[in-house]
């Protein structure tokens, strides 16, 4: 007799995800893989920054700006799956894909990938015409962005490569906000943001997590993060998955 395959997440976790819009899974990625991702993340960023400085040409994969103190600040590099074997290994991991499939209610396909850094860099960048912004990532959702690109349902998966503490700029989420139409307002350099009245700070939950933990949220969930004042890196590998079959785009 063939035994049924156990779900990657429990029925209670699936129900909570549907209600709250997020889930935290500790210790899902082994320490050896986390270390490999850290090394590749730093090597990848170092090479791309060095090339920009040498050629005085902006790299379209690198999202960065200048802080008020003049320091260049790197938010992310996107895409990276074609640059990092470790990222490919994690993105294609049967364990991770099984979790996403259970939460998505359909076989998943990778449709977005990036490394988030949230760190200042010591490079000569006086040649770069960069906007001057702060370190925080303002309240927003990603659903409209993905929908205009043909992805009506997306789950975002973030693998913590470093301690995600409040002082390091841990992710903040607004539980249940993915089930409502949320007002947004345009900005010059940071895309549409959610006003405080639509997502009061008192309703937020901060997702503090250790390296190896996986944070998963519905792309329609309001989320944000503060500045990294810890003095240490706060790197994340962020992957976006949609249903492999477009007809499975609605939440279940």
C-alpha positions as CSV (number, residue, x, y, z in Angstrom):
1,X,0.0,0.0,0.0
2,X,1.4,3.4,-1.0
3,X,1.5,5.8,1.9
4,X,0.2,9.4,1.2
5,X,2.7,12.1,0.9
6,X,2.6,14.4,4.0
7,X,2.1,18.1,3.3
8,X,5.1,20.3,3.6
9,X,3.2,22.6,5.9
10,X,0.3,21.7,8.3
11,X,-3.3,22.5,7.7
12,X,-3.2,25.0,10.5
13,X,-0.3,26.8,8.9
14,X,-2.1,26.9,5.5
15,X,-5.2,28.3,7.2
16,X,-3.2,30.9,9.1
17,X,-1.4,31.9,5.9
18,X,-4.7,32.4,4.1
19,X,-6.0,34.5,7.0
20,X,-2.9,36.5,8.0
21,X,-1.0,36.5,4.6
22,X,2.4,35.4,6.0
23,X,4.3,32.6,7.6
24,X,7.7,32.2,9.3
25,X,9.4,28.8,9.0
26,X,12.6,28.6,11.2
27,X,15.7,26.6,10.2
28,X,14.3,25.5,6.8
29,X,17.6,26.2,5.0
30,X,20.7,24.3,6.3
31,X,23.6,26.4,7.8
32,X,26.1,25.2,5.1
33,X,23.8,26.5,2.3
34,X,23.3,29.8,4.2
35,X,27.1,30.3,4.3
36,X,27.4,29.5,0.6
37,X,24.7,32.1,-0.2
38,X,26.5,34.7,2.0
39,X,29.8,34.2,0.1
40,X,28.1,34.3,-3.3
41,X,26.0,37.4,-2.3
42,X,29.1,39.3,-1.3
43,X,31.2,38.2,-4.3
44,X,28.4,39.1,-6.7
45,X,27.9,42.6,-5.3
46,X,31.6,43.2,-5.1
47,X,32.1,42.4,-8.7
48,X,29.2,44.5,-9.9
49,X,30.2,47.5,-7.9
50,X,33.8,47.2,-9.1
51,X,32.7,47.1,-12.7
52,X,30.5,50.2,-12.3
53,X,33.3,52.1,-10.7
54,X,35.8,51.0,-13.4
55,X,33.5,51.9,-16.3
56,X,31.5,54.7,-14.6
57,X,28.4,53.0,-16.0
58,X,25.3,52.2,-14.0
59,X,24.4,48.5,-13.7
60,X,20.7,47.9,-14.4
61,X,20.6,45.0,-12.0
62,X,21.7,47.1,-9.0
63,X,19.2,49.3,-7.2
64,X,21.1,51.9,-5.1
65,X,20.9,55.5,-4.1
66,X,22.7,58.0,-1.9
67,X,21.9,58.7,1.7
68,X,21.7,62.2,3.1
69,X,25.3,61.8,4.4
70,X,26.5,61.2,0.9
71,X,27.2,57.5,1.3
72,X,26.1,55.1,-1.5
73,X,23.5,52.7,-0.3
74,X,22.7,49.4,-2.0
75,X,19.2,48.0,-1.6
76,X,19.2,45.0,-4.0
77,X,20.6,43.2,-7.0
78,X,18.1,41.7,-9.4
79,X,17.9,39.2,-11.1
80,X,20.6,36.9,-9.6
81,X,19.5,33.3,-10.4
82,X,21.6,33.3,-13.5
83,X,24.7,34.6,-11.6
84,X,24.7,32.4,-8.5
85,X,24.7,28.6,-8.5
86,X,23.7,28.7,-4.8
87,X,20.6,30.8,-5.6
88,X,19.6,28.3,-8.3
89,X,20.0,25.4,-5.9
90,X,17.8,27.0,-3.2
91,X,15.2,28.2,-5.7
92,X,14.8,24.7,-7.1
93,X,15.0,23.0,-3.7
94,X,12.3,20.3,-3.5
95,X,11.8,21.2,0.2
96,X,11.1,24.8,-0.6
97,X,9.0,24.1,-3.6
98,X,6.8,21.7,-1.6
99,X,6.1,24.4,1.0
100,X,5.3,27.0,-1.7
101,X,3.0,24.5,-3.6
102,X,1.1,23.8,-0.4
103,X,0.5,27.5,0.3
104,X,-0.1,28.4,-3.3
105,X,-2.5,25.5,-3.9
106,X,-0.8,24.8,-7.2
107,X,2.6,23.7,-8.6
108,X,4.9,26.8,-8.5
109,X,7.2,28.4,-11.0
110,X,9.9,30.9,-10.2
111,X,9.1,34.4,-11.7
112,X,11.2,36.8,-9.6
113,X,14.5,36.6,-7.7
114,X,16.8,39.1,-6.0
115,X,19.4,39.6,-3.3
116,X,18.5,42.3,-0.8
117,X,21.4,44.0,1.0
118,X,20.3,47.2,2.8
119,X,23.9,48.3,3.3
120,X,26.2,51.3,2.7
121,X,29.2,50.7,0.5
122,X,32.6,52.4,0.5
123,X,33.2,53.1,-3.2
124,X,34.0,56.2,-5.2
125,X,30.6,57.0,-6.7
126,X,30.7,60.7,-7.2
127,X,30.2,60.2,-10.9
128,X,26.8,58.5,-10.4
129,X,23.7,60.6,-10.5
130,X,21.8,58.9,-7.7
131,X,18.6,60.0,-5.9
132,X,19.0,60.9,-2.2
133,X,16.7,58.7,-0.1
134,X,16.6,57.2,3.4
135,X,17.3,53.6,4.4
136,X,13.8,52.5,5.1
137,X,11.6,50.6,2.7
138,X,8.2,52.3,2.9
139,X,4.9,50.6,3.3
140,X,3.8,49.0,0.0
141,X,2.4,45.9,-1.7
142,X,3.8,44.2,-4.8
143,X,0.5,42.8,-6.2
144,X,-0.3,45.5,-8.7
145,X,3.3,45.4,-10.0
146,X,3.1,41.7,-10.6
147,X,-0.4,41.8,-12.0
148,X,0.6,44.3,-14.7
149,X,3.2,41.7,-15.8
150,X,0.7,38.9,-16.0
151,X,1.0,37.3,-12.5
152,X,-2.3,37.7,-10.6
153,X,-1.1,35.6,-7.7
154,X,2.5,35.6,-6.3
155,X,4.0,34.3,-3.1
156,X,7.2,36.0,-1.9
157,X,9.8,33.8,-0.2
158,X,12.7,35.5,1.7
159,X,15.6,33.4,3.0
160,X,17.4,35.1,5.9
161,X,21.1,35.0,5.4
162,X,21.8,37.1,8.6
163,X,19.9,37.8,11.8
164,X,16.8,39.7,11.0
165,X,16.4,41.8,14.1
166,X,14.5,45.1,14.6
167,X,17.7,47.0,14.6
168,X,18.8,45.3,11.4
169,X,15.7,46.4,9.6
170,X,13.5,43.3,9.9
171,X,10.5,42.9,7.7
172,X,7.2,44.4,9.1
173,X,3.9,43.1,7.8
174,X,0.2,44.1,8.2
175,X,-1.7,40.9,8.9
176,X,-4.8,40.4,6.8
177,X,-4.1,43.4,4.5
178,X,-3.8,41.1,1.5
179,X,-7.5,40.4,1.7
180,X,-8.5,44.0,1.1
181,X,-8.1,46.7,-1.6
182,X,-5.4,49.0,-0.2
183,X,-4.9,52.6,-1.2
184,X,-1.6,53.6,-2.6
185,X,0.0,57.0,-3.5
186,X,2.7,57.5,-6.1
187,X,6.3,58.6,-5.3
188,X,9.1,59.9,-7.5
189,X,11.7,57.2,-6.7
190,X,10.1,54.4,-4.6
191,X,7.0,53.4,-6.6
192,X,3.5,53.5,-5.1
193,X,3.4,53.5,-1.3
194,X,0.7,52.8,1.2
195,X,-0.3,55.8,3.4
196,X,-0.2,55.5,7.2
197,X,-4.0,55.8,7.4
198,X,-4.4,52.7,5.4
199,X,-1.8,50.7,7.4
200,X,-1.4,52.1,10.9
201,X,1.9,51.3,12.6
202,X,0.1,49.9,15.6
203,X,-1.3,47.1,13.4
204,X,2.2,45.9,12.1
205,X,4.0,42.8,13.1
206,X,7.8,42.6,13.0
207,X,9.1,39.3,11.7
208,X,12.3,38.8,13.8
209,X,14.1,35.7,12.5
210,X,17.5,33.9,12.5
211,X,19.7,32.8,9.6
212,X,18.1,29.9,7.8
213,X,14.6,31.0,8.5
214,X,12.2,31.4,5.6
215,X,9.6,34.2,5.5
216,X,6.7,33.8,3.1
217,X,4.0,36.3,2.4
218,X,1.3,37.0,-0.2
219,X,2.5,39.7,-2.6
220,X,-0.7,41.6,-1.8
221,X,0.3,41.9,1.8
222,X,1.3,45.4,3.0
223,X,4.9,45.2,4.2
224,X,7.9,47.5,4.9
225,X,11.2,47.6,6.7
226,X,13.2,50.1,8.7
227,X,16.9,51.1,8.4
228,X,19.7,48.7,9.3
229,X,21.3,50.3,12.3
230,X,22.8,47.1,13.7
231,X,26.3,47.6,12.2
232,X,26.0,44.1,10.6
233,X,24.8,42.8,7.3
234,X,21.1,42.0,6.8
235,X,21.1,40.0,3.5
236,X,18.0,38.3,2.2
237,X,17.5,36.0,-0.8
238,X,14.1,36.9,-2.1
239,X,12.2,34.6,-4.5
240,X,8.8,35.1,-6.1
241,X,6.7,32.2,-7.2
242,X,3.4,32.1,-9.2
243,X,1.2,29.1,-10.1
244,X,2.7,27.2,-13.0
245,X,-0.8,27.1,-14.6
246,X,-2.1,30.6,-15.1
247,X,-5.6,29.4,-14.4
248,X,-4.6,28.7,-10.8
249,X,-4.0,32.4,-10.2
250,X,-6.8,33.0,-7.6
251,X,-6.2,32.4,-3.8
252,X,-7.8,29.2,-2.4
